[in-house]
Each structure stands twice: as structure tokens, then as C-alpha cells.
Amino acid sequence: MELEETKVTVVITPRDRYSGIVECIENLYRVTKQPFKLIVLDLAYPKHLKKQINALLEDKDNAEIVNYGLIIPMEAMRRIRPKIDTPYVMFLDNDSNVTENWLPPLLSVAEQERAAIVNPLTLEKEGVDEGASLRNHLYTNEIRIVNVEGSDYLIEDKHFRRALPQEIPQEIAPSEMFELHGVLFETQFLHDIELPQMVIREHIDIGIQAKKMGRKILTQPESVVIFDNLGTRMQYFDMKFFFFRWNPKLTWKSSRLFEERWGYNFYAEQAMYHWVFRRKIFLFCRWLHLPISLANTITRVLAKIKTSIKPVWDPLKNPVAQSKNFFEVSGQL
């Protein structure tokens, strides 16, 4: 009997934390029936987690661990890129989990449509910000542009944001971006693009590159990935990576690099930095074992105090309603 071809390499990387990696690996093997290669990126995991990862993979002939030390996820993506030898690569954050039958729908769309990027439906667990225990994080999204006092600013508009799973359309749909919680790339496309040294807006940068190249980004909602929106309590060792990855200097440099590359600032730049502040407060509250509801209340109060001292720039009542699609009006196609 002929063996099924291995078409995808799964690359697991830290995004916000270290803990979660064991569950991520165990779940991947449990629910994935098709052959795949696995690369686990070690971005300075603590010793006890390295031992657990090695134990999990010691009898897996399709897996390897690549140690890069403490670097940002995009730099790790750049470094691992030459090692990927399958037609497709699935980037998966270590605090995200694929679900049953996740891979065939993604591969089918990628192959039939010659898509550069295929999104699964990405759901988030309850965590930062109150709401349903499971809600939409990304179905599709688009880049929009709005003018404020003669200057153009970009907006990332996520469709069906925080909608309940049953409210989300089930049709394959075009998107202009993706999320790195879990996303399938055509490997050749990955080799053809630039991977900027960013900790924010990197998915928007790559989305613009894809559009300019005439390549498709599609969402296949039959494939579902669920990520932990900081709801699960972080361990002390997680703080090292979180505060490194969300360092204010790195987020500011990312915004400036995007501006240098494309000529635009984001309308929500200050709101993004404020969002990072809120996440730090929330995760600290959770580290103190406070329940999610109380952690959100404290986060909300402290965020309000902060904005009363230093307001977040937001001059438009409804900026999305006043915006237009970036590609339709900017001449970037």
C-alpha cells in the first residue's frame, strides 16, 4: 500500500508564553490523522519544559526541536524558513490547539485555489475582555484607510469579531490578512516574501505583500483552531517571554518599520500600546490566582485611570464606518 505523501510541516512557536506547549503537541498528534512533519522552535524554554518536550518527541520520527534562544517569533520564522521542505507549512502558536479534521480542508483549499495563505476559523477562549467562553477571533479581515485632518491612517477591521461560533458564516471566503495563532502558508510563497522584524502588524505587512503579488488569502471555516486568550493562568517563567515579546521598544519599532515600509501609520497605534498595557495587568492578576471576571474588572479600572491621565488618541466616533478599503483607494495593487 502506497504511503500518503507528507504535504505539511507544522512549526510550533511561542507567541505570548512558554506553558501550553505540552498540551499543544499532545493535541496535535491526537487529532491529526494525515502525515506531517513537526518542528518545535525552542525560544529559550525553561529546562523542565525542554525535558517534557524531549520526552514527548523521543519516539516520533517526524519531529525535531530547533533551538534559537530568546528571539521574537518573526525572527524565528525567518530562520526556520530554509529548513521547510514540504509544499505547505502550518505555523501554530504553542497556546493554540487544532481540532479534529483541521488539516484536509486547509490543504484542499490551498491546492484547488493555489492560495498563498489559508486561514482556519480562529476562535478564542474567554480571557482578556469579558464575553462568551468561546468566541470568534478571526474569520476574515480587511485593511481599511481613514483620513483624519488631512492624514491617512490604516485600520485593521476584523469581521464578526467576538461573534459566537454559530453566528459565523461557514463559507470559504477571501480575506486580506491572517493571524499567526494558526495559519497555513504555501512554502514557495513563504520563500518569496520578506519577513519583517516586527512583533505587531507583521500579519498586515505580509497581507499587503500577498495582495501586491496577486496571491490569494482565503479562510476555510471547516478547519478550526482555538487559542487561549491569556485566560489560563500564566506561570512565573512565562513572564520572561511575555515581557520580552511585548517590550514597548519593540512594539514602537515595529510601528516605525511598518511606516517606513508602506508609508502609513495606524489609527489605533496608541490603542495598541494601551491594549498591551491591559494584557500585562490582566495576566498579573491571573498569576495572583484571581478569577477571570475579577481580573478583567481590575484591568478595566486601572486602564481607565491610565487613560484619564494619558488619553488614547481616538478623534473619530466611528472610524471604521468612515473608512474605505485600503487597496481600492491607495493604488497599492
RORO-305860 format. One record per residue (C-alpha): residue number from 1; residue in three letters; x, y, z. Coordinates in steps of 0.05 Angstrom, whole numbers, plus 5000, padded with zeros to 4 digits. Each point is the difference from the previous one (the first is absolute). Example, Ala and Ser with C-alpha at 12.3 -4.5 7.8 and 13.67 -1.06 7.14 Angstrom:
<rs>
{nr->1, rest->Ala, c1->5246, c2->4910, c3->5156}
{nr->2, rest->Ser, c1->5027, c2->5069, c3->4987}
</rs>
This chain:
<rs>
{nr->1, rest->Met, c1->5000, c2->5000, c3->5000}
{nr->2, rest->Glu, c1->5029, c2->5067, c3->4979}
{nr->3, rest->Leu, c1->5014, c2->5048, c3->5058}
{nr->4, rest->Glu, c1->4963, c2->5066, c3->5000}
{nr->5, rest->Glu, c1->5044, c2->5059, c3->4980}
{nr->6, rest->Thr, c1->5022, c2->5047, c3->5055}
{nr->7, rest->Lys, c1->4977, c2->5069, c3->4977}
{nr->8, rest->Val, c1->5006, c2->5043, c3->5061}
{nr->9, rest->Thr, c1->5051, c2->5018, c3->5054}
{nr->10, rest->Val, c1->4970, c2->5025, c3->5065}
{nr->11, rest->Val, c1->5044, c2->5052, c3->5034}
{nr->12, rest->Ile, c1->4982, c2->5014, c3->5072}
{nr->13, rest->Thr, c1->5027, c2->5064, c3->5031}
{nr->14, rest->Pro, c1->4988, c2->5040, c3->5064}
{nr->15, rest->Arg, c1->4958, c2->5062, c3->4989}
{nr->16, rest->Asp, c1->4982, c2->5026, c3->5069}
{nr->17, rest->Arg, c1->5025, c2->4947, c3->5048}
{nr->18, rest->Tyr, c1->5038, c2->4934, c3->5009}
{nr->19, rest->Ser, c1->4948, c2->4959, c3->5036}
{nr->20, rest->Gly, c1->4950, c2->4966, c3->4955}
{nr->21, rest->Ile, c1->5052, c2->4967, c3->4956}
{nr->22, rest->Val, c1->4989, c2->4930, c3->5028}
{nr->23, rest->Glu, c1->4925, c2->5002, c3->4990}
{nr->24, rest->Cys, c1->5010, c2->5030, c3->4931}
{nr->25, rest->Ile, c1->5045, c2->4942, c3->4978}
{nr->26, rest->Glu, c1->4958, c2->4946, c3->5032}
{nr->27, rest->Asn, c1->4937, c2->5028, c3->4968}
{nr->28, rest->Leu, c1->5033, c2->5006, c3->4932}
{nr->29, rest->Tyr, c1->5018, c2->4926, c3->4998}
{nr->30, rest->Arg, c1->4933, c2->4980, c3->5028}
{nr->31, rest->Val, c1->4956, c2->5034, c3->4948}
{nr->32, rest->Thr, c1->5044, c2->4999, c3->4938}
{nr->33, rest->Lys, c1->4990, c2->4938, c3->4958}
{nr->34, rest->Gln, c1->5039, c2->5022, c3->4938}
{nr->35, rest->Pro, c1->5076, c2->4995, c3->4998}
{nr->36, rest->Phe, c1->5037, c2->5063, c3->5019}
{nr->37, rest->Lys, c1->5069, c2->5024, c3->5022}
{nr->38, rest->Leu, c1->5007, c2->5037, c3->5065}
{nr->39, rest->Ile, c1->5051, c2->5053, c3->5019}
{nr->40, rest->Val, c1->4997, c2->5027, c3->5071}
{nr->41, rest->Leu, c1->5036, c2->5067, c3->5006}
{nr->42, rest->Asp, c1->5036, c2->5006, c3->5067}
{nr->43, rest->Leu, c1->5003, c2->5074, c3->5015}
{nr->44, rest->Ala, c1->5032, c2->4992, c3->5068}
{nr->45, rest->Tyr, c1->4950, c2->4952, c3->5032}
{nr->46, rest->Pro, c1->5014, c2->4987, c3->5074}
{nr->47, rest->Lys, c1->5038, c2->4935, c3->5014}
{nr->48, rest->His, c1->4942, c2->4961, c3->5029}
{nr->49, rest->Leu, c1->4957, c2->5014, c3->4938}
{nr->50, rest->Lys, c1->5058, c2->4981, c3->4954}
{nr->51, rest->Lys, c1->5003, c2->4933, c3->5036}
{nr->52, rest->Gln, c1->4925, c2->4989, c3->4989}
{nr->53, rest->Ile, c1->5005, c2->5019, c3->4926}
{nr->54, rest->Asn, c1->5058, c2->4953, c3->4989}
{nr->55, rest->Ala, c1->4962, c2->4944, c3->5035}
{nr->56, rest->Leu, c1->4939, c2->5012, c3->4958}
{nr->57, rest->Leu, c1->5039, c2->4998, c3->4935}
{nr->58, rest->Glu, c1->5053, c2->4947, c3->5013}
{nr->59, rest->Asp, c1->4960, c2->4946, c3->4965}
{nr->60, rest->Lys, c1->4975, c2->5045, c3->4944}
{nr->61, rest->Asp, c1->5040, c2->4992, c3->4935}
{nr->62, rest->Asn, c1->4964, c2->5059, c3->4968}
{nr->63, rest->Ala, c1->5020, c2->5052, c3->5052}
{nr->64, rest->Glu, c1->5059, c2->5043, c3->5018}
{nr->65, rest->Ile, c1->5016, c2->5056, c3->5049}
{nr->66, rest->Val, c1->5038, c2->5061, c3->4975}
{nr->67, rest->Asn, c1->5033, c2->5044, c3->5052}
{nr->68, rest->Tyr, c1->5006, c2->5074, c3->4983}
{nr->69, rest->Gly, c1->5002, c2->5031, c3->5069}
{nr->70, rest->Leu, c1->4960, c2->5061, c3->5021}
{nr->71, rest->Ile, c1->4979, c2->5034, c3->4936}
{nr->72, rest->Ile, c1->4933, c2->5027, c3->4974}
{nr->73, rest->Pro, c1->4954, c2->4953, c3->4961}
{nr->74, rest->Met, c1->5011, c2->5035, c3->4933}
{nr->75, rest->Glu, c1->5075, c2->4991, c3->5005}
{nr->76, rest->Ala, c1->4989, c2->4927, c3->5016}
{nr->77, rest->Met, c1->4955, c2->4994, c3->4939}
{nr->78, rest->Arg, c1->5054, c2->5031, c3->4956}
{nr->79, rest->Arg, c1->5053, c2->4952, c3->5027}
{nr->80, rest->Ile, c1->4958, c2->4937, c3->4993}
{nr->81, rest->Arg, c1->4975, c2->5017, c3->4930}
{nr->82, rest->Pro, c1->5059, c2->4967, c3->4962}
{nr->83, rest->Lys, c1->4989, c2->4935, c3->5038}
{nr->84, rest->Ile, c1->4928, c2->4990, c3->4976}
{nr->85, rest->Asp, c1->4998, c2->4949, c3->4943}
{nr->86, rest->Thr, c1->4926, c2->4984, c3->4996}
{nr->87, rest->Pro, c1->4953, c2->5036, c3->4952}
{nr->88, rest->Tyr, c1->4963, c2->5033, c3->5058}
{nr->89, rest->Val, c1->5016, c2->5023, c3->5071}
{nr->90, rest->Met, c1->4952, c2->5010, c3->5057}
{nr->91, rest->Phe, c1->5023, c2->5051, c3->5051}
{nr->92, rest->Leu, c1->4968, c2->4985, c3->5067}
{nr->93, rest->Asp, c1->5009, c2->5038, c3->5065}
{nr->94, rest->Asn, c1->5014, c2->4958, c3->5061}
{nr->95, rest->Asp, c1->4938, c2->5027, c3->5036}
{nr->96, rest->Ser, c1->4955, c2->4979, c3->4943}
{nr->97, rest->Asn, c1->4969, c2->4933, c3->4984}
{nr->98, rest->Val, c1->4977, c2->4971, c3->4934}
{nr->99, rest->Thr, c1->4935, c2->4960, c3->5000}
{nr->100, rest->Glu, c1->4976, c2->4936, c3->4967}
{nr->101, rest->Asn, c1->5007, c2->4999, c3->4924}
{nr->102, rest->Trp, c1->5036, c2->5066, c3->4998}
{nr->103, rest->Leu, c1->5050, c2->4984, c3->4946}
{nr->104, rest->Pro, c1->4963, c2->4971, c3->4939}
{nr->105, rest->Pro, c1->4954, c2->5061, c3->4990}
{nr->106, rest->Leu, c1->5060, c2->5048, c3->5002}
{nr->107, rest->Leu, c1->5041, c2->4958, c3->4951}
{nr->108, rest->Ser, c1->4941, c2->4992, c3->4953}
{nr->109, rest->Val, c1->4989, c2->5075, c3->4995}
{nr->110, rest->Ala, c1->5074, c2->5014, c3->4993}
{nr->111, rest->Glu, c1->5008, c2->4951, c3->4943}
{nr->112, rest->Gln, c1->4936, c2->5013, c3->4962}
{nr->113, rest->Glu, c1->5004, c2->5076, c3->5005}
{nr->114, rest->Arg, c1->5076, c2->5005, c3->4998}
{nr->115, rest->Ala, c1->4994, c2->5043, c3->5061}
{nr->116, rest->Ala, c1->5062, c2->5031, c3->5033}
{nr->117, rest->Ile, c1->4968, c2->4999, c3->5069}
{nr->118, rest->Val, c1->4940, c2->4963, c3->5028}
{nr->119, rest->Asn, c1->4970, c2->5019, c3->5066}
{nr->120, rest->Pro, c1->4962, c2->4953, c3->5045}
{nr->121, rest->Leu, c1->4943, c2->5029, c3->5039}
{nr->122, rest->Thr, c1->5036, c2->5024, c3->5062}
{nr->123, rest->Leu, c1->4961, c2->5000, c3->5065}
{nr->124, rest->Glu, c1->5023, c2->5028, c3->5066}
{nr->125, rest->Lys, c1->4986, c2->4976, c3->5070}
{nr->126, rest->Glu, c1->4975, c2->5047, c3->5053}
{nr->127, rest->Gly, c1->5056, c2->5044, c3->5026}
{nr->128, rest->Val, c1->5017, c2->5073, c3->4992}
{nr->129, rest->Asp, c1->4934, c2->5038, c3->4993}
{nr->130, rest->Glu, c1->4935, c2->4970, c3->5024}
{nr->131, rest->Gly, c1->4955, c2->4961, c3->4954}
{nr->132, rest->Ala, c1->4981, c2->4929, c3->4979}
{nr->133, rest->Ser, c1->5044, c2->4942, c3->5021}
{nr->134, rest->Leu, c1->5015, c2->4986, c3->4927}
{nr->135, rest->Arg, c1->4994, c2->5053, c3->4946}
{nr->136, rest->Asn, c1->5026, c2->5020, c3->4933}
{nr->137, rest->His, c1->5070, c2->5030, c3->4994}
{nr->138, rest->Leu, c1->5009, c2->4997, c3->4925}
{nr->139, rest->Tyr, c1->4954, c2->4979, c3->4943}
{nr->140, rest->Thr, c1->5021, c2->5052, c3->4948}
{nr->141, rest->Asn, c1->5030, c2->5070, c3->5005}
{nr->142, rest->Glu, c1->5019, c2->5058, c3->4956}
{nr->143, rest->Ile, c1->5045, c2->5060, c3->5000}
{nr->144, rest->Arg, c1->4964, c2->5066, c3->4997}
{nr->145, rest->Ile, c1->5023, c2->5073, c3->4996}
{nr->146, rest->Val, c1->4971, c2->5062, c3->5033}
{nr->147, rest->Asn, c1->5018, c2->5073, c3->4994}
{nr->148, rest->Val, c1->5008, c2->5042, c3->5062}
{nr->149, rest->Glu, c1->5015, c2->5074, c3->4990}
{nr->150, rest->Gly, c1->5035, c2->4988, c3->4934}
{nr->151, rest->Ser, c1->5040, c2->4938, c3->5021}
{nr->152, rest->Asp, c1->4984, c2->4928, c3->4981}
{nr->153, rest->Tyr, c1->5001, c2->4945, c3->5052}
{nr->154, rest->Leu, c1->4990, c2->4925, c3->4993}
{nr->155, rest->Ile, c1->4949, c2->4959, c3->5037}
{nr->156, rest->Glu, c1->4997, c2->4925, c3->5009}
{nr->157, rest->Asp, c1->4927, c2->4980, c3->4997}
{nr->158, rest->Lys, c1->4984, c2->4930, c3->5025}
{nr->159, rest->His, c1->4933, c2->4975, c3->4975}
{nr->160, rest->Phe, c1->4954, c2->4965, c3->5050}
{nr->161, rest->Arg, c1->5048, c2->5019, c3->5056}
{nr->162, rest->Arg, c1->4981, c2->4963, c3->5064}
{nr->163, rest->Ala, c1->4938, c2->4970, c3->4968}
{nr->164, rest->Leu, c1->4976, c2->4933, c3->5027}
{nr->165, rest->Pro, c1->5023, c2->4940, c3->4959}
{nr->166, rest->Gln, c1->4929, c2->4986, c3->4974}
{nr->167, rest->Glu, c1->4995, c2->5072, c3->4974}
{nr->168, rest->Ile, c1->5061, c2->4993, c3->4954}
{nr->169, rest->Pro, c1->4989, c2->4984, c3->4926}
{nr->170, rest->Gln, c1->5022, c2->4931, c3->4978}
{nr->171, rest->Glu, c1->5020, c2->5019, c3->4929}
{nr->172, rest->Ile, c1->5072, c2->5004, c3->4975}
{nr->173, rest->Ala, c1->5014, c2->5074, c3->4994}
{nr->174, rest->Pro, c1->5055, c2->5047, c3->4977}
{nr->175, rest->Ser, c1->5039, c2->5037, c3->5053}
{nr->176, rest->Glu, c1->5054, c2->5054, c3->4997}
{nr->177, rest->Met, c1->5040, c2->4976, c3->5060}
{nr->178, rest->Phe, c1->5007, c2->4942, c3->5049}
{nr->179, rest->Glu, c1->5020, c2->4987, c3->5072}
{nr->180, rest->Leu, c1->5062, c2->4962, c3->5022}
{nr->181, rest->His, c1->4962, c2->4962, c3->5054}
{nr->182, rest->Gly, c1->4992, c2->4947, c3->4945}
{nr->183, rest->Val, c1->5008, c2->5010, c3->4925}
{nr->184, rest->Leu, c1->5019, c2->4959, c3->4938}
{nr->185, rest->Phe, c1->5052, c2->5029, c3->4952}
{nr->186, rest->Glu, c1->5020, c2->4975, c3->4931}
{nr->187, rest->Thr, c1->5075, c2->4988, c3->5012}
{nr->188, rest->Gln, c1->5021, c2->5032, c3->4934}
{nr->189, rest->Phe, c1->4961, c2->5063, c3->5017}
{nr->190, rest->Leu, c1->5035, c2->5001, c3->5068}
{nr->191, rest->His, c1->5067, c2->4999, c3->4964}
{nr->192, rest->Asp, c1->4979, c2->5055, c3->4952}
{nr->193, rest->Ile, c1->4980, c2->5052, c3->5053}
{nr->194, rest->Glu, c1->5036, c2->5043, c3->5050}
{nr->195, rest->Leu, c1->4990, c2->4983, c3->5073}
{nr->196, rest->Pro, c1->5008, c2->5067, c3->5037}
{nr->197, rest->Gln, c1->5030, c2->5005, c3->5069}
{nr->198, rest->Met, c1->4933, c2->5017, c3->5034}
{nr->199, rest->Val, c1->4963, c2->4979, c3->5062}
{nr->200, rest->Ile, c1->4935, c2->5035, c3->4978}
{nr->201, rest->Arg, c1->4969, c2->5012, c3->4931}
{nr->202, rest->Glu, c1->5043, c2->4945, c3->4968}
{nr->203, rest->His, c1->4937, c2->4965, c3->4975}
{nr->204, rest->Ile, c1->4977, c2->5065, c3->4967}
{nr->205, rest->Asp, c1->5068, c2->5011, c3->4967}
{nr->206, rest->Ile, c1->4999, c2->4929, c3->4971}
{nr->207, rest->Gly, c1->4927, c2->5009, c3->4979}
{nr->208, rest->Ile, c1->5019, c2->5062, c3->4960}
{nr->209, rest->Gln, c1->5058, c2->4962, c3->4968}
{nr->210, rest->Ala, c1->4953, c2->4944, c3->4979}
{nr->211, rest->Lys, c1->4950, c2->5049, c3->4970}
{nr->212, rest->Lys, c1->5054, c2->5035, c3->4960}
{nr->213, rest->Met, c1->5024, c2->4933, c3->4973}
{nr->214, rest->Gly, c1->4929, c2->4982, c3->4979}
{nr->215, rest->Arg, c1->4998, c2->4940, c3->5048}
{nr->216, rest->Lys, c1->4938, c2->4976, c3->5036}
{nr->217, rest->Ile, c1->4986, c2->5000, c3->5074}
{nr->218, rest->Leu, c1->4939, c2->4957, c3->5017}
{nr->219, rest->Thr, c1->4964, c2->4978, c3->5063}
{nr->220, rest->Gln, c1->4975, c2->4928, c3->5006}
{nr->221, rest->Pro, c1->4952, c2->4998, c3->5060}
{nr->222, rest->Glu, c1->4995, c2->4924, c3->4998}
{nr->223, rest->Ser, c1->5069, c2->5001, c3->5033}
{nr->224, rest->Val, c1->4999, c2->5027, c3->5071}
{nr->225, rest->Val, c1->5057, c2->5023, c3->5045}
{nr->226, rest->Ile, c1->4987, c2->5021, c3->5072}
{nr->227, rest->Phe, c1->5049, c2->5045, c3->5037}
{nr->228, rest->Asp, c1->5006, c2->5019, c3->5072}
{nr->229, rest->Asn, c1->4988, c2->5074, c3->5008}
{nr->230, rest->Leu, c1->5042, c2->5004, c3->5064}
{nr->231, rest->Gly, c1->4943, c2->4968, c3->5039}
{nr->232, rest->Thr, c1->5042, c2->4942, c3->5024}
{nr->233, rest->Arg, c1->5044, c2->5024, c3->5057}
{nr->234, rest->Met, c1->5071, c2->5015, c3->4980}
{nr->235, rest->Gln, c1->5057, c2->4969, c3->5037}
{nr->236, rest->Tyr, c1->5056, c2->5044, c3->5028}
{nr->237, rest->Phe, c1->5048, c2->4976, c3->4946}
{nr->238, rest->Asp, c1->4951, c2->5023, c3->4946}
{nr->239, rest->Met, c1->5012, c2->5072, c3->5020}
{nr->240, rest->Lys, c1->5070, c2->4998, c3->4971}
{nr->241, rest->Phe, c1->4974, c2->4989, c3->4930}
{nr->242, rest->Phe, c1->4937, c2->5042, c3->5005}
{nr->243, rest->Phe, c1->5036, c2->5063, c3->5023}
{nr->244, rest->Phe, c1->5056, c2->4989, c3->4949}
{nr->245, rest->Arg, c1->4952, c2->4990, c3->4942}
{nr->246, rest->Trp, c1->4956, c2->5059, c3->5020}
{nr->247, rest->Asn, c1->5057, c2->5048, c3->5018}
{nr->248, rest->Pro, c1->4977, c2->5072, c3->4986}
{nr->249, rest->Lys, c1->5063, c2->5014, c3->4960}
{nr->250, rest->Leu, c1->4986, c2->4940, c3->4955}
{nr->251, rest->Thr, c1->4927, c2->5019, c3->4988}
{nr->252, rest->Trp, c1->5020, c2->5072, c3->4985}
{nr->253, rest->Lys, c1->5055, c2->4978, c3->4952}
{nr->254, rest->Ser, c1->4950, c2->4954, c3->4965}
{nr->255, rest->Ser, c1->4953, c2->5058, c3->4987}
{nr->256, rest->Arg, c1->5058, c2->5042, c3->4973}
{nr->257, rest->Leu, c1->5024, c2->4944, c3->4956}
{nr->258, rest->Phe, c1->4931, c2->4991, c3->4971}
{nr->259, rest->Glu, c1->4995, c2->5075, c3->4987}
{nr->260, rest->Glu, c1->5069, c2->4998, c3->4966}
{nr->261, rest->Arg, c1->4980, c2->4941, c3->4956}
{nr->262, rest->Trp, c1->4930, c2->5023, c3->4979}
{nr->263, rest->Gly, c1->4994, c2->5074, c3->5017}
{nr->264, rest->Tyr, c1->4942, c2->4995, c3->5049}
{nr->265, rest->Asn, c1->4987, c2->5004, c3->5075}
{nr->266, rest->Phe, c1->4944, c2->4962, c3->5033}
{nr->267, rest->Tyr, c1->4939, c2->5037, c3->5028}
{nr->268, rest->Ala, c1->5002, c2->4953, c3->5060}
{nr->269, rest->Glu, c1->5074, c2->5005, c3->5015}
{nr->270, rest->Gln, c1->4991, c2->5031, c3->5068}
{nr->271, rest->Ala, c1->4942, c2->4953, c3->5013}
{nr->272, rest->Met, c1->5046, c2->4941, c3->4985}
{nr->273, rest->Tyr, c1->5050, c2->5023, c3->5052}
{nr->274, rest->His, c1->4943, c2->5008, c3->5049}
{nr->275, rest->Trp, c1->4975, c2->4930, c3->4982}
{nr->276, rest->Val, c1->5069, c2->4973, c3->5018}
{nr->277, rest->Phe, c1->4997, c2->5037, c3->5067}
{nr->278, rest->Arg, c1->4932, c2->4968, c3->5014}
{nr->279, rest->Arg, c1->5026, c2->4930, c3->4983}
{nr->280, rest->Lys, c1->5057, c2->5009, c3->5048}
{nr->281, rest->Ile, c1->4953, c2->5020, c3->5057}
{nr->282, rest->Phe, c1->4953, c2->4942, c3->4984}
{nr->283, rest->Leu, c1->5054, c2->4947, c3->4999}
{nr->284, rest->Phe, c1->5029, c2->5025, c3->5065}
{nr->285, rest->Cys, c1->4932, c2->4996, c3->5032}
{nr->286, rest->Arg, c1->4992, c2->4929, c3->4975}
{nr->287, rest->Trp, c1->5069, c2->4983, c3->5025}
{nr->288, rest->Leu, c1->4974, c2->5021, c3->5069}
{nr->289, rest->His, c1->4945, c2->4947, c3->4990}
{nr->290, rest->Leu, c1->4945, c2->5051, c3->4992}
{nr->291, rest->Pro, c1->4940, c2->4975, c3->4960}
{nr->292, rest->Ile, c1->4992, c2->5025, c3->4929}
{nr->293, rest->Ser, c1->4941, c2->5045, c3->5017}
{nr->294, rest->Leu, c1->5037, c2->5035, c3->5057}
{nr->295, rest->Ala, c1->5064, c2->5005, c3->4958}
{nr->296, rest->Asn, c1->4960, c2->5035, c3->4945}
{nr->297, rest->Thr, c1->4968, c2->5047, c3->5050}
{nr->298, rest->Ile, c1->5067, c2->5021, c3->5029}
{nr->299, rest->Thr, c1->5029, c2->5007, c3->4930}
{nr->300, rest->Arg, c1->4942, c2->5044, c3->4979}
{nr->301, rest->Val, c1->5007, c2->5045, c3->5061}
{nr->302, rest->Leu, c1->5076, c2->5009, c3->4993}
{nr->303, rest->Ala, c1->4993, c2->5011, c3->4925}
{nr->304, rest->Lys, c1->4949, c2->5054, c3->5012}
{nr->305, rest->Ile, c1->5046, c2->5034, c3->5050}
{nr->306, rest->Lys, c1->5057, c2->4997, c3->4950}
{nr->307, rest->Thr, c1->4959, c2->5030, c3->4943}
{nr->308, rest->Ser, c1->4974, c2->5055, c3->5045}
{nr->309, rest->Ile, c1->5072, c2->5021, c3->5010}
{nr->310, rest->Lys, c1->5023, c2->4986, c3->4929}
{nr->311, rest->Pro, c1->4941, c2->4994, c3->4953}
{nr->312, rest->Val, c1->5005, c2->4953, c3->4939}
{nr->313, rest->Trp, c1->4996, c2->5039, c3->4935}
{nr->314, rest->Asp, c1->4933, c2->4983, c3->4969}
{nr->315, rest->Pro, c1->4969, c2->5062, c3->4967}
{nr->316, rest->Leu, c1->4947, c2->4965, c3->4958}
{nr->317, rest->Lys, c1->4935, c2->4974, c3->5028}
{nr->318, rest->Asn, c1->4997, c2->4940, c3->4953}
{nr->319, rest->Pro, c1->5064, c2->4996, c3->4960}
{nr->320, rest->Val, c1->4983, c2->4935, c3->4964}
{nr->321, rest->Ala, c1->4935, c2->5029, c3->4974}
{nr->322, rest->Gln, c1->5038, c2->5060, c3->4972}
{nr->323, rest->Ser, c1->5055, c2->4958, c3->4969}
{nr->324, rest->Lys, c1->5008, c2->4968, c3->4931}
{nr->325, rest->Asn, c1->5035, c2->4937, c3->4977}
{nr->326, rest->Phe, c1->5074, c2->5014, c3->4997}
{nr->327, rest->Phe, c1->5013, c2->4965, c3->4934}
{nr->328, rest->Glu, c1->4942, c2->5033, c3->4965}
{nr->329, rest->Val, c1->5024, c2->5071, c3->5014}
{nr->330, rest->Ser, c1->5075, c2->4998, c3->5012}
{nr->331, rest->Gly, c1->5026, c2->4975, c3->4933}
{nr->332, rest->Gln, c1->5039, c2->4945, c3->5036}
{nr->333, rest->Leu, c1->4977, c2->4944, c3->4953}
</rs>
